[in-house]
Amino acid sequence: MPELRPNTVNIETGLILGSSFVQGRGETFVVTDPCTEEEVVTMHAATAEDIDEAVGIAAKAQKAYYSLGPEQWSSKLHKLADLIDENMHELASLDALCMGRPLSMAADIGLASKTIRLSASSAVTHHGQSSQQMSDAFSFTLREPFGVCAAICPWNVPVVLCASKLGPALATGNAIIVKTSERSPLSLILLGKLVLAAGIPAGTVQIVHGKGDVGAMLASHPRIRRLAFTGSTAVGRKVLQMAAQSNLKRVTLELGGKGAALVFDDADLKEAVEAIAFSISWLSGQLCMCQSRIYVHESVAERFVEAFKALYLNTPMGDSFDENSIMGPMVDPRARDSVTKVLENAEKEGGVISQGSIPSGKGFYVPATIIQGLSENSEVVKQEIFGPVVHINTFATEAEALALANDTEYGLYCSVFTSDGSRAIRCAKGLSSGLISINQSAPVFDLTLPFGGLRQSGLGREWGTEVLDEWTEVKSVAWKL
């Protein structure tokens, strides 16, 4: 039996400005449960006036927060990580309620606390550098915070993709205004409460809500000096343009993907099947790094496809609060209809389609889908679908596999399955992708390494030991001796 859904009556839904919950002055929007199609809550969006107020509060709070110094920043971030762990189930439940991600698939909440801890540890070791190139001077760099920053967070993994921005921002002495997605705002409201409970000074982190127009207010605000955005490539272009036209604020963009998995003839097929099926099952394919293109060596393709169909098409799909569910619905009817239209077009193009089943009754469900036989120029192969849809094709040589994988404008995440170490390294060098996994697949990645894409998958990096540099400005100083 599914768990009872949370009682939403007691969930705060206002903006967090300073230490207060304040109703936004903007239009209302409705958050809908994609499993039941019922309203969860009606909320008020922020206005330009609200954003101006938040920026003013942040500017004042940042000066006080910066004066605390790295040891206090680190201590408070460690406390925040502890609170995330203590509230993991509630955070996961709010996401399950708003965007249908099954509770059984909520490992990203744990990644959020790990991300905050990494930032906390880095806060006390982050430093500039010195040089002895000038014989008559002592030269060194200073790393300083931007001041007021902003984060525009996505609906699909809001807590961890907020942590990846909030953590390094706070570890370097910045203040940050976080915009939630109108589709799944509630978990970040709770995160904002945990920030205050951790003793992080009021106004250092503020939470605002709304649709794209609110994000545009942040991207174009002249007093915000640093912005991190996660979302589609189309919106990312607009964010970059607004940032440039306002005050040339520093921008990080984590955008779309069209990941490829390469399965060679010497691969452990069971391992490959399980890893790739999990990649496309997690969030029902609504993830930029999922492996939606599969290229299999022609000599093992028949065995791979048979095993992949048996596993993936039978992945349990259902209510997000059912402990047996692995796949959930699309986030809203627009997303469901978009994927359905893609499948209709694929069928018209002659694609061979195999599908699993969907639950009866309400819910924005799309069945697990495998497509074969389409041209490499088809919509399914070229465009980010953001649904539980994979296309499988074959290759004969390593060179062909790399050419197929790289034939995309995206470059976020690719996987290689092989038992040949030399081939694995050749593929890692040959793939045009920011993240490459060997014998594993998305969403697996190492939090201590940089995360981000090449080409139209983004600009800049999140995570990794160097990420704090991205949240500071650098000054070079030469002191004559």
TAGIFEN-V513424 format. One record per residue. RES is the residue in three letters. SS is DSSP state (hx for helix, st for strand, lp for the rest). PHI is phi in radians with two decimals (* if undefined). D_FIRST is the distance of its C-alpha to the first C-alpha in Angstrom with 2 decimals. Layout:
RES_SS_PHI_D_FIRST + RES_SS_PHI_D_FIRST
This chain:
MET_lp_*_0.00 + PRO_lp_-1.12_3.80 + GLU_lp_-1.14_6.49 + LEU_lp_-1.18_9.04 + ARG_lp_-1.22_11.79 + PRO_lp_-1.07_15.10 + ASN_lp_-1.32_17.61 + THR_hx_-1.39_20.25 + VAL_hx_-1.03_23.01 + ASN_hx_-1.64_24.23 + ILE_lp_-1.49_24.28 + GLU_lp_-1.13_27.92 + THR_lp_-2.23_28.78 + GLY_lp_-1.47_32.52 + LEU_st_-1.25_34.72 + ILE_st_-1.79_35.54 + LEU_st_-1.99_39.34 + GLY_lp_1.12_41.01 + SER_lp_-1.86_38.99 + SER_st_-1.94_38.04 + PHE_st_-1.52_35.28 + VAL_st_-2.26_37.25 + GLN_lp_-1.21_36.26 + GLY_lp_-1.06_37.39 + ARG_lp_-1.53_40.37 + GLY_lp_-1.61_39.17 + GLU_lp_-1.18_37.29 + THR_st_-1.54_33.70 + PHE_st_-2.45_30.85 + VAL_st_-1.89_27.27 + VAL_st_-1.68_24.22 + THR_st_-2.04_21.55 + ASP_st_-1.33_17.84 + PRO_lp_-1.26_18.09 + CYS_lp_-1.44_14.54 + THR_lp_-1.89_15.10 + GLU_lp_1.12_18.92 + GLU_st_-1.77_19.17 + GLU_st_-1.18_21.63 + VAL_st_-1.59_20.61 + VAL_st_-2.90_24.15 + THR_st_-1.86_27.78 + MET_st_-2.23_30.07 + HIS_st_-1.86_33.80 + ALA_lp_-1.39_35.35 + ALA_lp_-1.34_38.26 + THR_lp_-2.01_41.81 + ALA_hx_-1.04_44.86 + GLU_hx_-1.13_45.95 + ASP_hx_-1.09_42.71 + ILE_hx_-1.14_43.13 + ASP_hx_-1.03_46.76 + GLU_hx_-1.11_45.81 + ALA_hx_-1.07_43.22 + VAL_hx_-1.13_45.86 + GLY_hx_-1.09_48.39 + ILE_hx_-1.10_46.11 + ALA_hx_-1.10_45.18 + ALA_hx_-1.07_48.86 + LYS_hx_-1.25_49.73 + ALA_hx_-1.15_46.74 + GLN_hx_-1.08_47.36 + LYS_hx_-1.10_50.83 + ALA_hx_-1.21_49.65 + TYR_hx_-1.15_46.77 + TYR_hx_-1.03_49.14 + SER_lp_-1.19_51.54 + LEU_lp_-1.18_49.02 + GLY_lp_1.54_49.52 + PRO_hx_-0.99_47.46 + GLU_hx_-1.10_46.78 + GLN_hx_-1.25_45.17 + TRP_hx_-0.99_43.26 + SER_hx_-1.08_41.91 + SER_hx_-1.05_41.05 + LYS_hx_-1.24_39.12 + LEU_hx_-1.19_37.20 + HIS_hx_-1.07_36.23 + LYS_hx_-1.11_34.97 + LEU_hx_-1.06_32.94 + ALA_hx_-1.05_31.35 + ASP_hx_-1.06_30.44 + LEU_hx_-1.18_28.84 + ILE_hx_-1.07_26.78 + ASP_hx_-1.07_25.47 + GLU_hx_-1.18_24.77 + ASN_lp_-1.93_22.84 + MET_hx_-1.03_21.11 + HIS_hx_-1.15_17.50 + GLU_hx_-1.17_18.63 + LEU_hx_-1.06_20.63 + ALA_hx_-1.12_17.88 + SER_hx_-1.15_15.55 + LEU_hx_-1.15_18.48 + ASP_hx_-1.19_19.04 + ALA_hx_-1.05_15.48 + LEU_hx_-1.20_15.96 + CYS_hx_-1.49_19.46 + MET_hx_-2.31_19.61 + GLY_lp_1.39_16.25 + ARG_lp_-1.27_16.65 + PRO_lp_-0.98_13.40 + LEU_hx_-1.00_13.14 + SER_hx_-1.16_13.66 + MET_hx_-1.93_16.93 + ALA_lp_-1.69_18.36 + ALA_hx_-1.11_21.28 + ASP_hx_-1.13_23.73 + ILE_hx_-1.14_23.31 + GLY_hx_-1.12_24.80 + LEU_hx_-1.15_27.53 + ALA_hx_-1.13_28.39 + SER_hx_-1.17_29.32 + LYS_hx_-1.11_31.25 + THR_hx_-1.08_33.06 + ILE_hx_-1.11_34.10 + ARG_hx_-1.15_35.34 + LEU_hx_-1.08_37.41 + SER_hx_-1.13_38.99 + ALA_hx_-1.07_39.63 + SER_hx_-1.20_41.42 + SER_hx_-1.27_43.39 + ALA_hx_-0.99_44.59 + VAL_lp_-1.58_47.08 + THR_lp_-2.02_48.40 + HIS_lp_-1.20_48.77 + HIS_lp_-2.74_52.45 + GLY_lp_-1.48_55.19 + GLN_lp_-2.38_57.81 + SER_st_-2.16_61.54 + SER_st_-2.43_64.35 + GLN_lp_-2.05_67.85 + GLN_lp_-1.16_69.11 + MET_lp_-1.66_71.65 + SER_lp_-1.21_74.35 + ASP_lp_-1.95_75.31 + ALA_st_-2.61_71.91 + PHE_st_-1.81_68.60 + SER_st_-1.96_65.83 + PHE_st_-2.76_62.17 + THR_st_-1.98_59.12 + LEU_st_-2.01_57.17 + ARG_st_-1.85_53.48 + GLU_st_-2.28_52.61 + PRO_st_-1.19_49.53 + PHE_lp_-1.22_49.49 + GLY_lp_2.02_48.74 + VAL_st_-1.64_46.33 + CYS_st_-2.10_43.70 + ALA_st_-2.50_40.73 + ALA_st_-2.32_37.47 + ILE_st_-1.90_35.73 + CYS_lp_-1.77_32.15 + PRO_lp_-1.47_29.85 + TRP_lp_-1.47_26.43 + ASN_lp_-1.42_24.74 + VAL_lp_-2.37_25.12 + PRO_hx_-1.13_26.67 + VAL_hx_-1.23_26.57 + VAL_hx_-1.24_28.18 + LEU_hx_-1.44_30.56 + CYS_hx_-1.46_31.60 + ALA_hx_-1.04_32.14 + SER_hx_-1.18_34.36 + LYS_hx_-1.82_36.63 + LEU_hx_-1.10_36.41 + GLY_hx_-1.00_36.96 + PRO_hx_-1.18_40.28 + ALA_hx_-1.09_41.44 + LEU_hx_-1.29_41.22 + ALA_hx_-1.23_42.56 + THR_lp_-2.07_45.72 + GLY_lp_1.53_46.33 + ASN_lp_-1.56_45.15 + ALA_st_-1.86_43.34 + ILE_st_-2.49_40.61 + ILE_st_-1.83_39.14 + VAL_st_-1.82_35.64 + LYS_st_-1.70_34.57 + THR_lp_-1.45_30.86 + SER_lp_-1.41_29.59 + GLU_lp_-1.16_29.04 + ARG_lp_-1.48_25.76 + SER_lp_-2.53_24.15 + PRO_lp_-1.50_26.40 + LEU_hx_-1.21_24.21 + SER_hx_-1.15_23.76 + LEU_hx_-1.37_27.54 + ILE_hx_-1.14_28.22 + LEU_hx_-1.09_26.44 + LEU_hx_-1.03_28.43 + GLY_hx_-1.07_31.54 + LYS_hx_-1.16_30.90 + LEU_hx_-1.17_30.53 + VAL_hx_-1.02_33.84 + LEU_hx_-1.16_35.56 + ALA_hx_-1.14_34.01 + ALA_lp_-1.34_35.40 + GLY_lp_1.55_38.86 + ILE_lp_-1.26_39.57 + PRO_lp_-0.94_42.14 + ALA_lp_-0.95_41.11 + GLY_lp_1.62_41.92 + THR_lp_-1.21_41.68 + VAL_st_-2.18_38.23 + GLN_st_-2.24_37.46 + ILE_st_-2.11_34.58 + VAL_st_-2.22_35.26 + HIS_lp_-2.19_33.23 + GLY_lp_2.53_34.07 + LYS_lp_-1.63_34.58 + GLY_hx_-1.07_37.22 + ASP_hx_-1.15_40.12 + VAL_hx_-1.25_39.08 + GLY_hx_-1.06_38.96 + ALA_hx_-1.12_42.41 + MET_hx_-1.08_43.68 + LEU_hx_-1.22_42.80 + ALA_hx_-1.10_44.19 + SER_lp_-1.81_47.44 + HIS_lp_-1.26_47.94 + PRO_lp_-1.27_51.33 + ARG_lp_-1.76_50.45 + ILE_lp_-1.61_47.39 + ARG_lp_-1.76_48.80 + ARG_st_-2.58_45.82 + LEU_st_-2.41_42.73 + ALA_st_-2.09_39.78 + PHE_st_-2.23_37.76 + THR_st_-2.16_34.76 + GLY_lp_3.00_34.15 + SER_lp_-1.30_35.64 + THR_hx_-1.12_39.15 + ALA_hx_-1.07_40.35 + VAL_hx_-1.26_39.47 + GLY_hx_-1.01_40.71 + ARG_hx_-1.06_44.12 + LYS_hx_-1.15_44.29 + VAL_hx_-1.05_43.33 + LEU_hx_-1.09_46.06 + GLN_hx_-1.12_48.58 + MET_hx_-1.15_47.90 + ALA_hx_-1.11_48.11 + ALA_hx_-1.22_51.41 + GLN_hx_-1.32_52.89 + SER_hx_-1.51_52.15 + ASN_lp_-2.41_53.21 + LEU_lp_0.93_52.51 + LYS_lp_-1.11_49.58 + ARG_st_-1.19_48.19 + VAL_st_-2.28_45.07 + THR_st_-1.99_42.35 + LEU_st_-2.13_40.40 + GLU_st_-1.95_37.30 + LEU_lp_-2.02_36.92 + GLY_lp_-1.32_35.60 + GLY_lp_-2.65_35.54 + LYS_lp_-2.54_35.66 + GLY_st_-1.08_35.05 + ALA_st_-2.02_36.39 + ALA_st_-1.99_35.49 + LEU_st_-1.81_38.48 + VAL_st_-2.00_37.90 + PHE_lp_-1.51_41.22 + ASP_lp_-1.20_42.32 + ASP_lp_-1.74_42.29 + ALA_lp_-1.30_38.73 + ASP_lp_-1.33_36.04 + LEU_hx_-1.11_34.16 + LYS_hx_-1.08_30.94 + GLU_hx_-1.08_31.00 + ALA_hx_-1.14_31.84 + VAL_hx_-1.03_29.17 + GLU_hx_-1.15_26.36 + ALA_hx_-1.17_27.79 + ILE_hx_-1.25_28.45 + ALA_hx_-1.08_25.14 + PHE_hx_-1.13_23.42 + SER_hx_-1.03_25.94 + ILE_hx_-1.50_25.16 + SER_hx_-1.34_21.37 + TRP_hx_-1.10_21.17 + LEU_hx_1.11_20.79 + SER_hx_0.92_21.13 + GLY_hx_1.38_24.85 + GLN_lp_-1.57_25.31 + LEU_lp_-2.59_27.36 + CYS_lp_-1.10_31.16 + MET_lp_-1.73_31.41 + CYS_lp_-1.20_29.21 + GLN_st_-1.62_31.15 + SER_st_-1.67_31.40 + ARG_st_-2.11_34.67 + ILE_st_-2.09_34.94 + TYR_st_-2.07_38.42 + VAL_st_-2.08_38.79 + HIS_st_-1.03_42.07 + GLU_lp_-1.03_43.22 + SER_lp_-1.31_43.73 + VAL_lp_-2.11_40.05 + ALA_hx_-1.08_38.48 + GLU_hx_-1.08_37.61 + ARG_hx_-1.15_35.80 + PHE_hx_-1.10_33.97 + VAL_hx_-1.08_32.83 + GLU_hx_-1.05_31.62 + ALA_hx_-1.21_29.54 + PHE_hx_-1.16_28.30 + LYS_hx_-1.06_27.18 + ALA_hx_-1.06_25.36 + LEU_hx_-1.50_23.35 + TYR_hx_-1.16_23.04 + LEU_lp_-1.25_22.44 + ASN_lp_-1.90_19.50 + THR_lp_-1.12_17.76 + PRO_lp_-1.05_14.02 + MET_st_-2.12_13.90 + GLY_lp_3.04_11.29 + ASP_lp_-0.98_9.74 + SER_lp_-1.17_11.22 + PHE_lp_-1.76_8.50 + ASP_lp_-1.55_6.19 + GLU_lp_-1.12_7.83 + ASN_lp_-1.54_8.98 + SER_lp_-1.32_10.81 + ILE_lp_-1.92_14.49 + MET_st_-1.90_16.05 + GLY_lp_-2.05_15.48 + PRO_lp_-1.45_17.75 + MET_lp_-1.20_21.36 + VAL_lp_-1.19_22.06 + ASP_lp_-2.77_23.68 + PRO_hx_-1.10_25.23 + ARG_hx_-1.10_28.50 + ALA_hx_-1.14_27.06 + ARG_hx_-1.04_25.30 + ASP_hx_-1.16_28.57 + SER_hx_-1.12_30.64 + VAL_hx_-1.16_28.90 + THR_hx_-1.04_28.99 + LYS_hx_-1.13_32.71 + VAL_hx_-1.06_33.31 + LEU_hx_-1.16_31.79 + GLU_hx_-1.10_33.99 + ASN_hx_-1.15_37.00 + ALA_hx_-1.10_36.23 + GLU_hx_-1.16_36.20 + LYS_hx_-1.11_39.50 + GLU_lp_-1.39_40.97 + GLY_lp_1.68_40.31 + GLY_lp_-1.16_37.36 + VAL_st_-1.56_35.56 + ILE_st_-1.94_31.88 + SER_st_-2.11_28.94 + GLN_st_-2.37_25.40 + GLY_lp_-1.51_21.80 + SER_lp_-1.88_19.38 + ILE_lp_-2.15_17.40 + PRO_lp_-1.10_14.33 + SER_lp_-1.36_15.60 + GLY_lp_1.56_16.05 + LYS_lp_-1.37_16.72 + GLY_lp_2.18_16.93 + PHE_lp_-1.57_19.96 + TYR_lp_-1.52_19.12 + VAL_lp_-2.25_21.89 + PRO_lp_-1.19_21.58 + ALA_lp_-0.98_22.61 + THR_st_-2.33_26.33 + ILE_st_-2.04_29.30 + ILE_st_-2.12_32.79 + GLN_st_-2.29_36.05 + GLY_lp_1.55_39.63 + LEU_lp_-1.58_40.12 + SER_lp_-1.14_43.12 + GLU_lp_-1.18_42.86 + ASN_lp_-1.69_43.97 + SER_lp_-1.28_41.07 + GLU_hx_-1.03_38.72 + VAL_hx_-1.07_35.75 + VAL_hx_-1.47_37.82 + LYS_hx_-1.58_39.65 + GLN_lp_-1.79_37.32 + GLU_lp_-1.25_34.23 + ILE_lp_-1.53_31.48 + PHE_lp_1.03_28.57 + GLY_lp_-2.82_26.00 + PRO_lp_-1.41_24.50 + VAL_st_-2.18_27.93 + VAL_st_-2.18_30.26 + HIS_st_-2.01_33.75 + ILE_st_-2.02_35.29 + ASN_st_-2.36_39.05 + THR_st_-2.02_41.44 + PHE_st_-2.47_44.42 + ALA_lp_-1.87_47.41 + THR_lp_-2.30_48.70 + GLU_hx_-1.06_47.65 + ALA_hx_-1.08_49.76 + GLU_hx_-1.15_48.05 + ALA_hx_-1.05_44.58 + LEU_hx_-1.15_45.65 + ALA_hx_-1.11_47.28 + LEU_hx_-1.13_44.18 + ALA_hx_-1.11_41.92 + ASN_hx_-1.48_44.44 + ASP_lp_-1.44_45.00 + THR_lp_-2.74_42.96 + GLU_lp_-1.45_43.71 + TYR_lp_-1.65_40.75 + GLY_lp_-2.94_40.74 + LEU_lp_-1.73_37.71 + TYR_st_-2.55_36.01 + CYS_st_-2.32_36.94 + SER_st_-2.18_36.05 + VAL_st_-2.27_38.40 + PHE_st_-2.03_37.53 + THR_lp_-2.82_40.60 + SER_lp_-1.75_42.08 + ASP_lp_-1.66_45.43 + GLY_hx_-1.08_45.90 + SER_hx_-1.12_48.87 + ARG_hx_-1.12_47.03 + ALA_hx_-1.02_44.13 + ILE_hx_-1.19_46.69 + ARG_hx_-1.05_48.50 + CYS_hx_-1.18_45.33 + ALA_hx_-1.04_44.42 + LYS_hx_-1.28_47.91 + GLY_hx_-1.50_47.87 + LEU_lp_-1.42_44.57 + SER_lp_-1.59_44.85 + SER_lp_-2.64_41.67 + GLY_lp_-1.25_41.04 + LEU_st_-2.24_38.41 + ILE_st_-2.36_38.65 + SER_st_-1.97_36.46 + ILE_st_-1.88_37.74 + ASN_lp_1.03_35.35 + GLN_lp_-2.73_32.30 + SER_lp_-2.51_30.87 + ALA_lp_-1.03_29.48 + PRO_lp_-1.62_27.88 + VAL_lp_-1.27_29.65 + PHE_lp_-2.77_32.80 + ASP_lp_-1.60_34.96 + LEU_lp_-1.12_34.88 + THR_lp_-1.54_38.48 + LEU_lp_-1.95_39.79 + PRO_lp_-1.08_40.44 + PHE_st_-2.08_37.76 + GLY_lp_2.91_39.00 + GLY_lp_-1.92_40.27 + LEU_lp_-1.74_43.58 + ARG_hx_0.90_45.09 + GLN_hx_-1.50_42.90 + SER_hx_-1.63_39.88 + GLY_st_2.49_41.32 + LEU_st_-2.31_43.91 + GLY_lp_1.38_43.92 + ARG_lp_-2.41_41.41 + GLU_st_-2.02_38.59 + TRP_lp_1.05_37.83 + GLY_lp_1.43_40.43 + THR_lp_-1.24_43.18 + GLU_lp_-1.63_45.37 + VAL_hx_-1.10_42.94 + LEU_hx_-1.11_44.60 + ASP_hx_-1.05_47.77 + GLU_hx_-1.20_45.97 + TRP_lp_-1.88_45.50 + THR_st_-2.33_49.14 + GLU_st_-1.74_52.52 + VAL_st_-1.97_55.27 + LYS_st_-2.07_58.89 + SER_st_-1.81_61.65 + VAL_st_-2.14_64.40 + ALA_st_-2.08_67.81 + TRP_st_-1.90_69.81 + LYS_st_-1.14_73.49 + LEU_lp_-1.54_74.81
